[in-house]
Every structure is written in C-alpha cells, then in structure tokens.
C-alpha cells in the first residue's frame, strides 16, 4: 500500500508541478500580451506624430503660398487704384469742361420727325 500511496503522491506532485508550470505560462502570456499592446500603442503614437508633423508641414506650405498670393493680389490692387486715381486726376478737368459745354451750348432745333398740323 505504501507503494500505491507513494505513486499517488508522485502523481499529485506531478499534477501540482504541471499546474504551476501552466500558471507560470499563463502569466508569461499575459505579460507578453501587455508588452505587445504597449509596443503597439507606442508605435501607433509615433506614427501619428509623424503624420501630424507631415500634415503641419504641408499645411504651412499651402497656407504660406496662399498668404503669398493674397499679398500679391493686395499689391496689384493698390497699384491699380493708384493708376485709376492718376487717370482720374489727369482727365477730370477736360471731362468737366466737355460736359459743361454740352449742357450750356444748346442749339434749339426742330426735330426732324416734327410735323405741323393745321
């Protein structure tokens, strides 16, 4: 009977060792999964930061060129305004004289389509 109880003890000890190894393997697996998750999060964050950096760079290029275009348009507008003001000042007096002469120097005439009815 001793040999049987010794065999049972060995089986129980083997079962306990197997259970311990299984628990240890589960712990290692859980630890590895957490580590893999942390690595994935870190990699994702790094990728996101790189993409945001690229986006900001492209955005600054586009916005920079847009501000350059708006500055150029503003400059052209001011130049055109100066040109029109110069033209106005240059021609204003002659146009006013021409208008006054047309209004003041009227020559009354009978219209060609007028018919006298008697």
Biopython code that builds the backbone (N, CA, C, O; Angstrom):
import numpy as np
from Bio.PDB.StructureBuilder import StructureBuilder

atoms = [
    (1, "UNK", "N", (0.796, -1.175, 0.000)),
    (1, "UNK", "CA", (0.000, 0.000, 0.000)),
    (1, "UNK", "C", (0.856, 1.263, 0.000)),
    (1, "UNK", "O", (0.465, 2.309, -0.518)),
    (2, "UNK", "N", (1.959, 1.136, 0.561)),
    (2, "UNK", "CA", (2.863, 2.256, 0.601)),
    (2, "UNK", "C", (3.290, 2.641, -0.799)),
    (2, "UNK", "O", (3.411, 3.822, -1.126)),
    (3, "UNK", "N", (3.515, 1.644, -1.610)),
    (3, "UNK", "CA", (3.930, 1.953, -2.978)),
    (3, "UNK", "C", (2.798, 2.636, -3.741)),
    (3, "UNK", "O", (3.037, 3.493, -4.591)),
    (4, "UNK", "N", (1.565, 2.245, -3.428)),
    (4, "UNK", "CA", (0.421, 2.883, -4.080)),
    (4, "UNK", "C", (0.288, 4.324, -3.611)),
    (4, "UNK", "O", (0.062, 5.219, -4.425)),
    (5, "UNK", "N", (0.426, 4.561, -2.303)),
    (5, "UNK", "CA", (0.296, 5.911, -1.804)),
    (5, "UNK", "C", (1.472, 6.752, -2.273)),
    (5, "UNK", "O", (1.343, 7.954, -2.502)),
    (6, "UNK", "N", (2.650, 6.083, -2.416)),
    (6, "UNK", "CA", (3.799, 6.804, -2.966)),
    (6, "UNK", "C", (3.541, 7.178, -4.426)),
    (6, "UNK", "O", (3.901, 8.276, -4.851)),
    (7, "UNK", "N", (2.943, 6.309, -5.174)),
    (7, "UNK", "CA", (2.603, 6.576, -6.573)),
    (7, "UNK", "C", (1.579, 7.695, -6.679)),
    (7, "UNK", "O", (1.660, 8.553, -7.558)),
    (8, "UNK", "N", (0.607, 7.670, -5.760)),
    (8, "UNK", "CA", (-0.417, 8.704, -5.748)),
    (8, "UNK", "C", (0.224, 10.048, -5.402)),
    (8, "UNK", "O", (-0.094, 11.074, -6.004)),
    (9, "UNK", "N", (1.132, 10.027, -4.420)),
    (9, "UNK", "CA", (1.841, 11.247, -4.040)),
    (9, "UNK", "C", (2.634, 11.797, -5.214)),
    (9, "UNK", "O", (2.648, 13.004, -5.457)),
    (10, "UNK", "N", (3.290, 10.908, -5.933)),
    (10, "UNK", "CA", (4.067, 11.344, -7.103)),
    (10, "UNK", "C", (3.151, 11.945, -8.162)),
    (10, "UNK", "O", (3.481, 12.958, -8.778)),
    (11, "UNK", "N", (1.996, 11.310, -8.368)),
    (11, "UNK", "CA", (1.020, 11.828, -9.337)),
    (11, "UNK", "C", (0.507, 13.197, -8.896)),
    (11, "UNK", "O", (0.381, 14.101, -9.722)),
    (12, "UNK", "N", (0.210, 13.364, -7.607)),
    (12, "UNK", "CA", (-0.268, 14.637, -7.105)),
    (12, "UNK", "C", (0.801, 15.723, -7.244)),
    (12, "UNK", "O", (0.510, 16.863, -7.604)),
    (13, "UNK", "N", (2.064, 15.333, -6.946)),
    (13, "UNK", "CA", (3.166, 16.285, -7.083)),
    (13, "UNK", "C", (3.367, 16.662, -8.554)),
    (13, "UNK", "O", (3.606, 17.826, -8.877)),
    (14, "UNK", "N", (3.268, 15.672, -9.435)),
    (14, "UNK", "CA", (3.421, 15.930, -10.872)),
    (14, "UNK", "C", (2.285, 16.835, -11.345)),
    (14, "UNK", "O", (2.494, 17.748, -12.143)),
    (15, "UNK", "N", (1.086, 16.569, -10.842)),
    (15, "UNK", "CA", (-0.065, 17.402, -11.209)),
    (15, "UNK", "C", (0.135, 18.831, -10.705)),
    (15, "UNK", "O", (-0.178, 19.788, -11.413)),
    (16, "UNK", "N", (0.656, 18.979, -9.485)),
    (16, "UNK", "CA", (0.903, 20.303, -8.924)),
    (16, "UNK", "C", (1.969, 21.040, -9.735)),
    (16, "UNK", "O", (1.824, 22.227, -10.026)),
    (17, "UNK", "N", (3.047, 20.323, -10.102)),
    (17, "UNK", "CA", (4.099, 20.937, -10.926)),
    (17, "UNK", "C", (3.548, 21.355, -12.287)),
    (17, "UNK", "O", (3.887, 22.426, -12.792)),
    (18, "UNK", "N", (2.719, 20.533, -12.870)),
    (18, "UNK", "CA", (2.109, 20.850, -14.158)),
    (18, "UNK", "C", (1.217, 22.084, -14.031)),
    (18, "UNK", "O", (1.226, 22.966, -14.890)),
    (19, "UNK", "N", (0.443, 22.129, -12.932)),
    (19, "UNK", "CA", (-0.435, 23.272, -12.708)),
    (19, "UNK", "C", (0.400, 24.541, -12.514)),
    (19, "UNK", "O", (0.054, 25.594, -13.049)),
    (20, "UNK", "N", (1.504, 24.447, -11.748)),
    (20, "UNK", "CA", (2.395, 25.594, -11.543)),
    (20, "UNK", "C", (2.986, 26.066, -12.867)),
    (20, "UNK", "O", (3.034, 27.262, -13.155)),
    (21, "UNK", "N", (3.440, 25.082, -13.678)),
    (21, "UNK", "CA", (4.004, 25.447, -14.989)),
    (21, "UNK", "C", (2.941, 26.106, -15.864)),
    (21, "UNK", "O", (3.232, 27.062, -16.584)),
    (22, "UNK", "N", (1.723, 25.603, -15.805)),
    (22, "UNK", "CA", (0.629, 26.175, -16.588)),
    (22, "UNK", "C", (0.326, 27.594, -16.120)),
    (22, "UNK", "O", (0.140, 28.495, -16.939)),
    (23, "UNK", "N", (0.278, 27.795, -14.794)),
    (23, "UNK", "CA", (0.039, 29.141, -14.265)),
    (23, "UNK", "C", (1.158, 30.097, -14.678)),
    (23, "UNK", "O", (0.910, 31.243, -15.053)),
    (24, "UNK", "N", (2.381, 29.608, -14.601)),
    (24, "UNK", "CA", (3.527, 30.430, -14.995)),
    (24, "UNK", "C", (3.467, 30.776, -16.477)),
    (24, "UNK", "O", (3.785, 31.898, -16.870)),
    (25, "UNK", "N", (3.062, 29.817, -17.292)),
    (25, "UNK", "CA", (2.940, 30.061, -18.726)),
    (25, "UNK", "C", (1.842, 31.098, -19.001)),
    (25, "UNK", "O", (1.999, 31.961, -19.865)),
    (26, "UNK", "N", (0.728, 31.006, -18.257)),
    (26, "UNK", "CA", (-0.357, 31.984, -18.416)),
    (26, "UNK", "C", (0.113, 33.376, -18.030)),
    (26, "UNK", "O", (-0.216, 34.357, -18.697)),
    (27, "UNK", "N", (0.892, 33.461, -16.936)),
    (27, "UNK", "CA", (1.426, 34.755, -16.516)),
    (27, "UNK", "C", (2.361, 35.326, -17.583)),
    (27, "UNK", "O", (2.295, 36.514, -17.900)),
    (28, "UNK", "N", (3.236, 34.474, -18.138)),
    (28, "UNK", "CA", (4.156, 34.936, -19.193)),
    (28, "UNK", "C", (3.370, 35.399, -20.424)),
    (28, "UNK", "O", (3.702, 36.403, -21.054)),
    (29, "UNK", "N", (2.330, 34.646, -20.744)),
    (29, "UNK", "CA", (1.498, 35.009, -21.899)),
    (29, "UNK", "C", (0.821, 36.361, -21.657)),
    (29, "UNK", "O", (0.814, 37.216, -22.543)),
    (30, "UNK", "N", (0.250, 36.558, -20.460)),
    (30, "UNK", "CA", (-0.402, 37.831, -20.127)),
    (30, "UNK", "C", (0.601, 38.978, -20.155)),
    (30, "UNK", "O", (0.314, 40.065, -20.657)),
    (31, "UNK", "N", (1.798, 38.709, -19.600)),
    (31, "UNK", "CA", (2.848, 39.740, -19.604)),
    (31, "UNK", "C", (3.253, 40.081, -21.032)),
    (31, "UNK", "O", (3.416, 41.254, -21.369)),
    (32, "UNK", "N", (3.413, 39.077, -21.861)),
    (32, "UNK", "CA", (3.801, 39.304, -23.269)),
    (32, "UNK", "C", (2.699, 40.055, -24.021)),
    (32, "UNK", "O", (2.995, 40.917, -24.848)),
    (33, "UNK", "N", (1.438, 39.738, -23.744)),
    (33, "UNK", "CA", (0.332, 40.448, -24.396)),
    (33, "UNK", "C", (0.313, 41.923, -23.991)),
    (33, "UNK", "O", (0.111, 42.798, -24.834)),
    (34, "UNK", "N", (0.526, 42.201, -22.682)),
    (34, "UNK", "CA", (0.588, 43.592, -22.235)),
    (34, "UNK", "C", (1.750, 44.325, -22.901)),
    (34, "UNK", "O", (1.624, 45.472, -23.329)),
    (35, "UNK", "N", (2.887, 43.627, -22.976)),
    (35, "UNK", "CA", (4.065, 44.233, -23.601)),
    (35, "UNK", "C", (3.801, 44.512, -25.083)),
    (35, "UNK", "O", (4.166, 45.571, -25.594)),
    (36, "UNK", "N", (3.170, 43.564, -25.763)),
    (36, "UNK", "CA", (2.856, 43.751, -27.184)),
    (36, "UNK", "C", (1.885, 44.912, -27.366)),
    (36, "UNK", "O", (2.013, 45.696, -28.307)),
    (37, "UNK", "N", (0.905, 45.020, -26.452)),
    (37, "UNK", "CA", (-0.054, 46.116, -26.526)),
    (37, "UNK", "C", (0.656, 47.453, -26.327)),
    (37, "UNK", "O", (0.394, 48.406, -27.061)),
    (38, "UNK", "N", (1.555, 47.532, -25.340)),
    (38, "UNK", "CA", (2.307, 48.757, -25.097)),
    (38, "UNK", "C", (3.168, 49.124, -26.301)),
    (38, "UNK", "O", (3.255, 50.293, -26.675)),
    (39, "UNK", "N", (3.802, 48.122, -26.907)),
    (39, "UNK", "CA", (4.618, 48.374, -28.094)),
    (39, "UNK", "C", (3.758, 48.884, -29.241)),
    (39, "UNK", "O", (4.155, 49.793, -29.970)),
    (40, "UNK", "N", (2.569, 48.290, -29.396)),
    (40, "UNK", "CA", (1.666, 48.722, -30.471)),
    (40, "UNK", "C", (1.198, 50.157, -30.242)),
    (40, "UNK", "O", (1.134, 50.952, -31.180)),
    (41, "UNK", "N", (0.874, 50.485, -28.994)),
    (41, "UNK", "CA", (0.442, 51.849, -28.677)),
    (41, "UNK", "C", (1.574, 52.828, -28.945)),
    (41, "UNK", "O", (1.353, 53.892, -29.524)),
    (42, "UNK", "N", (2.798, 52.471, -28.523)),
    (42, "UNK", "CA", (3.947, 53.344, -28.752)),
    (42, "UNK", "C", (4.193, 53.540, -30.252)),
    (42, "UNK", "O", (4.463, 54.653, -30.704)),
    (43, "UNK", "N", (4.098, 52.456, -31.011)),
    (43, "UNK", "CA", (4.308, 52.537, -32.456)),
    (43, "UNK", "C", (3.223, 53.390, -33.117)),
    (43, "UNK", "O", (3.502, 54.183, -34.016)),
    (44, "UNK", "N", (1.981, 53.213, -32.656)),
    (44, "UNK", "CA", (0.870, 54.000, -33.191)),
    (44, "UNK", "C", (1.064, 55.482, -32.879)),
    (44, "UNK", "O", (0.858, 56.338, -33.739)),
    (45, "UNK", "N", (1.461, 55.776, -31.640)),
    (45, "UNK", "CA", (1.702, 57.174, -31.263)),
    (45, "UNK", "C", (2.816, 57.789, -32.099)),
    (45, "UNK", "O", (2.714, 58.936, -32.535)),
    (46, "UNK", "N", (3.874, 57.025, -32.320)),
    (46, "UNK", "CA", (4.993, 57.524, -33.128)),
    (46, "UNK", "C", (4.536, 57.792, -34.559)),
    (46, "UNK", "O", (4.887, 58.818, -35.142)),
    (47, "UNK", "N", (3.755, 56.874, -35.126)),
    (47, "UNK", "CA", (3.241, 57.049, -36.487)),
    (47, "UNK", "C", (2.327, 58.267, -36.560)),
    (47, "UNK", "O", (2.408, 59.052, -37.505)),
    (48, "UNK", "N", (1.444, 58.426, -35.548)),
    (48, "UNK", "CA", (0.528, 59.563, -35.516)),
    (48, "UNK", "C", (1.303, 60.879, -35.448)),
    (48, "UNK", "O", (0.968, 61.839, -36.142)),
    (49, "UNK", "N", (2.331, 60.918, -34.616)),
    (49, "UNK", "CA", (3.132, 62.137, -34.503)),
    (49, "UNK", "C", (3.820, 62.459, -35.827)),
    (49, "UNK", "O", (3.886, 63.622, -36.224)),
    (50, "UNK", "N", (4.333, 61.434, -36.512)),
    (50, "UNK", "CA", (4.984, 61.652, -37.801)),
    (50, "UNK", "C", (3.990, 62.177, -38.832)),
    (50, "UNK", "O", (4.302, 63.097, -39.589)),
    (51, "UNK", "N", (2.787, 61.587, -38.862)),
    (51, "UNK", "CA", (1.772, 62.031, -39.813)),
    (51, "UNK", "C", (1.320, 63.457, -39.503)),
    (51, "UNK", "O", (1.110, 64.247, -40.424)),
    (52, "UNK", "N", (1.167, 63.800, -38.219)),
    (52, "UNK", "CA", (0.786, 65.164, -37.853)),
    (52, "UNK", "C", (1.875, 66.153, -38.245)),
    (52, "UNK", "O", (1.581, 67.263, -38.688)),
    (53, "UNK", "N", (3.123, 65.754, -38.083)),
    (53, "UNK", "CA", (4.247, 66.615, -38.472)),
    (53, "UNK", "C", (4.224, 66.853, -39.980)),
    (53, "UNK", "O", (4.385, 67.984, -40.439)),
    (54, "UNK", "N", (4.023, 65.772, -40.754)),
    (54, "UNK", "CA", (3.941, 65.907, -42.218)),
    (54, "UNK", "C", (2.763, 66.790, -42.608)),
    (54, "UNK", "O", (2.877, 67.628, -43.503)),
    (55, "UNK", "N", (1.624, 66.600, -41.929)),
    (55, "UNK", "CA", (0.432, 67.400, -42.221)),
    (55, "UNK", "C", (0.694, 68.875, -41.956)),
    (55, "UNK", "O", (0.367, 69.728, -42.780)),
    (56, "UNK", "N", (1.292, 69.175, -40.790)),
    (56, "UNK", "CA", (1.582, 70.578, -40.469)),
    (56, "UNK", "C", (2.546, 71.182, -41.484)),
    (56, "UNK", "O", (2.408, 72.349, -41.851)),
    (57, "UNK", "N", (3.515, 70.399, -41.936)),
    (57, "UNK", "CA", (4.467, 70.892, -42.930)),
    (57, "UNK", "C", (3.755, 71.217, -44.245)),
    (57, "UNK", "O", (3.965, 72.282, -44.825)),
    (58, "UNK", "N", (2.917, 70.294, -44.708)),
    (58, "UNK", "CA", (2.166, 70.531, -45.949)),
    (58, "UNK", "C", (1.210, 71.709, -45.783)),
    (58, "UNK", "O", (1.063, 72.533, -46.686)),
    (59, "UNK", "N", (0.563, 71.780, -44.619)),
    (59, "UNK", "CA", (-0.371, 72.868, -44.359)),
    (59, "UNK", "C", (0.348, 74.216, -44.365)),
    (59, "UNK", "O", (-0.159, 75.193, -44.915)),
    (60, "UNK", "N", (1.517, 74.263, -43.757)),
    (60, "UNK", "CA", (2.254, 75.530, -43.739)),
    (60, "UNK", "C", (2.721, 75.906, -45.141)),
    (60, "UNK", "O", (2.764, 77.088, -45.483)),
    (61, "UNK", "N", (3.075, 74.901, -45.962)),
    (61, "UNK", "CA", (3.448, 75.198, -47.355)),
    (61, "UNK", "C", (2.264, 75.796, -48.102)),
    (61, "UNK", "O", (2.397, 76.808, -48.790)),
    (62, "UNK", "N", (1.112, 75.165, -47.961)),
    (62, "UNK", "CA", (-0.084, 75.625, -48.678)),
    (62, "UNK", "C", (-0.526, 76.984, -48.150)),
    (62, "UNK", "O", (-0.787, 77.897, -48.933)),
    (63, "UNK", "N", (-0.610, 77.124, -46.839)),
    (63, "UNK", "CA", (-1.052, 78.389, -46.267)),
    (63, "UNK", "C", (-0.029, 79.488, -46.554)),
    (63, "UNK", "O", (-0.393, 80.645, -46.760)),
    (64, "UNK", "N", (1.241, 79.119, -46.566)),
    (64, "UNK", "CA", (2.264, 80.102, -46.890)),
    (64, "UNK", "C", (2.097, 80.606, -48.306)),
    (64, "UNK", "O", (2.189, 81.808, -48.556)),
    (65, "UNK", "N", (1.850, 79.691, -49.239)),
    (65, "UNK", "CA", (1.680, 80.109, -50.628)),
    (65, "UNK", "C", (0.382, 80.894, -50.788)),
    (65, "UNK", "O", (0.316, 81.804, -51.614)),
    (66, "UNK", "N", (-0.650, 80.561, -50.017)),
    (66, "UNK", "CA", (-1.893, 81.313, -50.098)),
    (66, "UNK", "C", (-1.699, 82.725, -49.565)),
    (66, "UNK", "O", (-2.222, 83.683, -50.134)),
    (67, "UNK", "N", (-0.954, 82.856, -48.484)),
    (67, "UNK", "CA", (-0.724, 84.202, -47.959)),
    (67, "UNK", "C", (0.138, 84.993, -48.936)),
    (67, "UNK", "O", (-0.037, 86.202, -49.084)),
    (68, "UNK", "N", (1.068, 84.314, -49.601)),
    (68, "UNK", "CA", (1.889, 84.978, -50.614)),
    (68, "UNK", "C", (1.004, 85.462, -51.758)),
    (68, "UNK", "O", (1.173, 86.580, -52.245)),
    (69, "UNK", "N", (0.065, 84.627, -52.185)),
    (69, "UNK", "CA", (-0.853, 85.023, -53.253)),
    (69, "UNK", "C", (-1.719, 86.194, -52.820)),
    (69, "UNK", "O", (-1.934, 87.123, -53.600)),
    (70, "UNK", "N", (-2.216, 86.168, -51.602)),
    (70, "UNK", "CA", (-3.062, 87.271, -51.147)),
    (70, "UNK", "C", (-2.252, 88.569, -51.046)),
    (70, "UNK", "O", (-2.769, 89.647, -51.338)),
    (71, "UNK", "N", (-0.976, 88.465, -50.631)),
    (71, "UNK", "CA", (-0.122, 89.658, -50.602)),
    (71, "UNK", "C", (0.082, 90.207, -52.015)),
    (71, "UNK", "O", (0.052, 91.418, -52.234)),
    (72, "UNK", "N", (0.288, 89.302, -52.962)),
    (72, "UNK", "CA", (0.490, 89.707, -54.355)),
    (72, "UNK", "C", (-0.765, 90.370, -54.918)),
    (72, "UNK", "O", (-0.675, 91.383, -55.613)),
    (73, "UNK", "N", (-1.922, 89.808, -54.623)),
    (73, "UNK", "CA", (-3.192, 90.377, -55.095)),
    (73, "UNK", "C", (-3.417, 91.746, -54.463)),
    (73, "UNK", "O", (-3.851, 92.681, -55.135)),
    (74, "UNK", "N", (-3.122, 91.860, -53.176)),
    (74, "UNK", "CA", (-3.260, 93.149, -52.488)),
    (74, "UNK", "C", (-2.369, 94.202, -53.139)),
    (74, "UNK", "O", (-2.791, 95.340, -53.343)),
    (75, "UNK", "N", (-1.148, 93.821, -53.462)),
    (75, "UNK", "CA", (-0.203, 94.747, -54.097)),
    (75, "UNK", "C", (-0.708, 95.187, -55.469)),
    (75, "UNK", "O", (-0.638, 96.367, -55.813)),
    (76, "UNK", "N", (-1.218, 94.231, -56.254)),
    (76, "UNK", "CA", (-1.744, 94.562, -57.583)),
    (76, "UNK", "C", (-2.964, 95.489, -57.463)),
    (76, "UNK", "O", (-3.130, 96.407, -58.265)),
    (77, "UNK", "N", (-3.802, 95.246, -56.469)),
    (77, "UNK", "CA", (-4.988, 96.078, -56.268)),
    (77, "UNK", "C", (-4.594, 97.515, -55.940)),
    (77, "UNK", "O", (-5.146, 98.460, -56.504)),
    (78, "UNK", "N", (-3.649, 97.674, -55.038)),
    (78, "UNK", "CA", (-3.199, 99.023, -54.680)),
    (78, "UNK", "C", (-2.582, 99.729, -55.878)),
    (78, "UNK", "O", (-2.778, 100.929, -56.069)),
    (79, "UNK", "N", (-1.834, 98.979, -56.683)),
    (79, "UNK", "CA", (-1.220, 99.554, -57.887)),
    (79, "UNK", "C", (-2.296, 100.022, -58.867)),
    (79, "UNK", "O", (-2.179, 101.099, -59.452)),
    (80, "UNK", "N", (-3.344, 99.215, -59.046)),
    (80, "UNK", "CA", (-4.434, 99.560, -59.960)),
    (80, "UNK", "C", (-5.190, 100.790, -59.440)),
    (80, "UNK", "O", (-5.579, 101.652, -60.228)),
    (81, "UNK", "N", (-5.400, 100.876, -58.135)),
    (81, "UNK", "CA", (-6.084, 102.035, -57.550)),
    (81, "UNK", "C", (-5.280, 103.307, -57.798)),
    (81, "UNK", "O", (-5.844, 104.340, -58.157)),
    (82, "UNK", "N", (-3.970, 103.232, -57.608)),
    (82, "UNK", "CA", (-3.108, 104.392, -57.867)),
    (82, "UNK", "C", (-3.200, 104.806, -59.337)),
    (82, "UNK", "O", (-3.279, 105.993, -59.652)),
    (83, "UNK", "N", (-3.188, 103.823, -60.221)),
    (83, "UNK", "CA", (-3.266, 104.103, -61.665)),
    (83, "UNK", "C", (-4.589, 104.785, -62.008)),
    (83, "UNK", "O", (-4.610, 105.756, -62.765)),
    (84, "UNK", "N", (-5.703, 104.275, -61.448)),
    (84, "UNK", "CA", (-7.012, 104.860, -61.724)),
    (84, "UNK", "C", (-7.128, 106.270, -61.142)),
    (84, "UNK", "O", (-7.700, 107.154, -61.780)),
    (85, "UNK", "N", (-6.594, 106.488, -59.942)),
    (85, "UNK", "CA", (-6.613, 107.832, -59.359)),
    (85, "UNK", "C", (-5.806, 108.813, -60.210)),
    (85, "UNK", "O", (-6.218, 109.957, -60.400)),
    (86, "UNK", "N", (-4.666, 108.371, -60.717)),
    (86, "UNK", "CA", (-3.854, 109.223, -61.595)),
    (86, "UNK", "C", (-4.594, 109.569, -62.869)),
    (86, "UNK", "O", (-4.579, 110.718, -63.312)),
    (87, "UNK", "N", (-5.241, 108.581, -63.457)),
    (87, "UNK", "CA", (-6.011, 108.803, -64.678)),
    (87, "UNK", "C", (-7.174, 109.753, -64.400)),
    (87, "UNK", "O", (-7.460, 110.626, -65.219)),
    (88, "UNK", "N", (-7.840, 109.600, -63.278)),
    (88, "UNK", "CA", (-8.956, 110.469, -62.896)),
    (88, "UNK", "C", (-8.472, 111.911, -62.761)),
    (88, "UNK", "O", (-9.067, 112.828, -63.327)),
    (89, "UNK", "N", (-7.391, 112.105, -62.011)),
    (89, "UNK", "CA", (-6.870, 113.461, -61.807)),
    (89, "UNK", "C", (-6.416, 114.096, -63.122)),
    (89, "UNK", "O", (-6.553, 115.304, -63.312)),
    (90, "UNK", "N", (-5.888, 113.299, -64.004)),
    (90, "UNK", "CA", (-5.371, 113.791, -65.287)),
    (90, "UNK", "C", (-6.516, 114.229, -66.214)),
    (90, "UNK", "O", (-6.417, 115.256, -66.886)),
    (91, "UNK", "N", (-7.587, 113.452, -66.244)),
    (91, "UNK", "CA", (-8.659, 113.708, -67.214)),
    (91, "UNK", "C", (-9.861, 114.454, -66.636)),
    (91, "UNK", "O", (-10.759, 114.838, -67.385)),
    (92, "UNK", "N", (-9.892, 114.663, -65.336)),
    (92, "UNK", "CA", (-11.069, 115.234, -64.691)),
    (92, "UNK", "C", (-11.429, 116.603, -65.264)),
    (92, "UNK", "O", (-12.594, 116.834, -65.589)),
    (93, "UNK", "N", (-10.495, 117.491, -65.395)),
    (93, "UNK", "CA", (-10.775, 118.851, -65.828)),
    (93, "UNK", "C", (-11.312, 118.892, -67.258)),
    (93, "UNK", "O", (-12.271, 119.611, -67.541)),
    (94, "UNK", "N", (-10.701, 118.127, -68.154)),
    (94, "UNK", "CA", (-11.167, 118.134, -69.544)),
    (94, "UNK", "C", (-12.560, 117.526, -69.661)),
    (94, "UNK", "O", (-13.356, 117.982, -70.482)),
    (95, "UNK", "N", (-12.875, 116.513, -68.867)),
    (95, "UNK", "CA", (-14.206, 115.893, -68.911)),
    (95, "UNK", "C", (-15.252, 116.867, -68.383)),
    (95, "UNK", "O", (-16.345, 116.955, -68.944)),
    (96, "UNK", "N", (-14.945, 117.594, -67.327)),
    (96, "UNK", "CA", (-15.903, 118.566, -66.784)),
    (96, "UNK", "C", (-16.157, 119.677, -67.792)),
    (96, "UNK", "O", (-17.301, 120.096, -67.968)),
    (97, "UNK", "N", (-15.113, 120.164, -68.459)),
    (97, "UNK", "CA", (-15.288, 121.204, -69.491)),
    (97, "UNK", "C", (-16.161, 120.687, -70.621)),
    (97, "UNK", "O", (-17.028, 121.400, -71.126)),
    (98, "UNK", "N", (-15.929, 119.449, -71.011)),
    (98, "UNK", "CA", (-16.709, 118.860, -72.100)),
    (98, "UNK", "C", (-18.180, 118.741, -71.696)),
    (98, "UNK", "O", (-19.060, 119.046, -72.501)),
    (99, "UNK", "N", (-18.459, 118.310, -70.483)),
    (99, "UNK", "CA", (-19.837, 118.198, -70.009)),
    (99, "UNK", "C", (-20.521, 119.560, -69.935)),
    (99, "UNK", "O", (-21.667, 119.709, -70.360)),
    (100, "UNK", "N", (-19.822, 120.545, -69.398)),
    (100, "UNK", "CA", (-20.394, 121.888, -69.295)),
    (100, "UNK", "C", (-20.671, 122.482, -70.671)),
    (100, "UNK", "O", (-21.693, 123.138, -70.870)),
    (101, "UNK", "N", (-19.779, 122.260, -71.605)),
    (101, "UNK", "CA", (-20.007, 122.797, -72.946)),
    (101, "UNK", "C", (-21.210, 122.130, -73.598)),
    (101, "UNK", "O", (-21.953, 122.793, -74.321)),
    (102, "UNK", "N", (-21.422, 120.858, -73.367)),
    (102, "UNK", "CA", (-22.581, 120.171, -73.942)),
    (102, "UNK", "C", (-23.881, 120.680, -73.323)),
    (102, "UNK", "O", (-24.887, 120.818, -74.019)),
    (103, "UNK", "N", (-23.864, 120.955, -72.029)),
    (103, "UNK", "CA", (-25.080, 121.395, -71.345)),
    (103, "UNK", "C", (-25.372, 122.862, -71.635)),
    (103, "UNK", "O", (-26.529, 123.225, -71.849)),
    (104, "UNK", "N", (-24.361, 123.700, -71.646)),
    (104, "UNK", "CA", (-24.570, 125.146, -71.776)),
    (104, "UNK", "C", (-24.712, 125.600, -73.224)),
    (104, "UNK", "O", (-25.434, 126.564, -73.479)),
    (105, "UNK", "N", (-24.082, 124.974, -74.146)),
    (105, "UNK", "CA", (-24.117, 125.405, -75.551)),
    (105, "UNK", "C", (-25.182, 124.626, -76.313)),
    (105, "UNK", "O", (-24.867, 123.819, -77.188)),
    (106, "UNK", "N", (-26.450, 124.876, -75.972)),
    (106, "UNK", "CA", (-27.535, 124.180, -76.662)),
    (106, "UNK", "C", (-27.980, 124.979, -77.869)),
    (106, "UNK", "O", (-28.072, 126.205, -77.821)),
    (107, "UNK", "N", (-28.247, 124.290, -78.918)),
    (107, "UNK", "CA", (-28.747, 124.911, -80.141)),
    (107, "UNK", "C", (-30.156, 124.369, -80.373)),
    (107, "UNK", "O", (-30.326, 123.203, -80.731)),
    (108, "UNK", "N", (-31.150, 125.203, -80.170)),
    (108, "UNK", "CA", (-32.516, 124.725, -80.353)),
    (108, "UNK", "C", (-32.819, 124.478, -81.832)),
    (108, "UNK", "O", (-32.569, 125.333, -82.681)),
    (109, "UNK", "N", (-33.350, 123.317, -82.117)),
    (109, "UNK", "CA", (-33.714, 122.938, -83.485)),
    (109, "UNK", "C", (-35.016, 122.166, -83.431)),
    (109, "UNK", "O", (-35.352, 121.552, -82.418)),
    (110, "UNK", "N", (-35.729, 122.205, -84.515)),
    (110, "UNK", "CA", (-36.951, 121.424, -84.606)),
    (110, "UNK", "C", (-36.538, 120.013, -84.987)),
    (110, "UNK", "O", (-35.693, 119.794, -85.856)),
    (111, "UNK", "N", (-37.151, 119.090, -84.322)),
    (111, "UNK", "CA", (-36.809, 117.692, -84.578)),
    (111, "UNK", "C", (-37.250, 117.306, -85.975)),
    (111, "UNK", "O", (-38.251, 117.813, -86.481)),
    (112, "UNK", "N", (-36.498, 116.405, -86.600)),
    (112, "UNK", "CA", (-36.785, 116.013, -87.976)),
    (112, "UNK", "C", (-38.122, 115.324, -88.133)),
    (112, "UNK", "O", (-38.694, 115.357, -89.223)),
    (113, "UNK", "N", (-38.633, 114.718, -87.119)),
    (113, "UNK", "CA", (-39.910, 113.997, -87.198)),
    (113, "UNK", "C", (-41.109, 114.867, -86.829)),
    (113, "UNK", "O", (-42.241, 114.385, -86.806)),
    (114, "UNK", "N", (-40.871, 116.123, -86.545)),
    (114, "UNK", "CA", (-41.974, 117.006, -86.172)),
    (114, "UNK", "C", (-42.768, 117.404, -87.397)),
    (114, "UNK", "O", (-42.199, 117.786, -88.420)),
    (115, "UNK", "N", (-44.113, 117.312, -87.290)),
    (115, "UNK", "CA", (-44.998, 117.708, -88.382)),
    (115, "UNK", "C", (-45.979, 118.756, -87.858)),
    (115, "UNK", "O", (-46.621, 118.588, -86.821)),
    (116, "UNK", "N", (-46.057, 119.767, -88.569)),
    (116, "UNK", "CA", (-47.016, 120.798, -88.172)),
    (116, "UNK", "C", (-48.397, 120.376, -88.668)),
    (116, "UNK", "O", (-48.534, 120.023, -89.839)),
    (117, "UNK", "N", (-49.391, 120.401, -87.844)),
    (117, "UNK", "CA", (-50.750, 120.023, -88.222)),
    (117, "UNK", "C", (-51.654, 121.253, -88.122)),
    (117, "UNK", "O", (-51.828, 121.814, -87.040)),
    (118, "UNK", "N", (-52.208, 121.654, -89.216)),
    (118, "UNK", "CA", (-53.126, 122.795, -89.283)),
    (118, "UNK", "C", (-54.408, 122.419, -89.908)),
    (118, "UNK", "O", (-55.297, 123.259, -90.045)),
]
sb = StructureBuilder()
sb.init_structure("model")
sb.init_model(0)
sb.init_chain("A")
sb.init_seg("    ")
for serial, (resi, resn, name, xyz) in enumerate(atoms, 1):
    if name == "N":
        sb.init_residue(resn, " ", resi, " ")
    sb.init_atom(name, np.array(xyz, "f"), 0.0, 1.0, " ", f" {name:<3s}", serial, name[0])
structure = sb.get_structure()
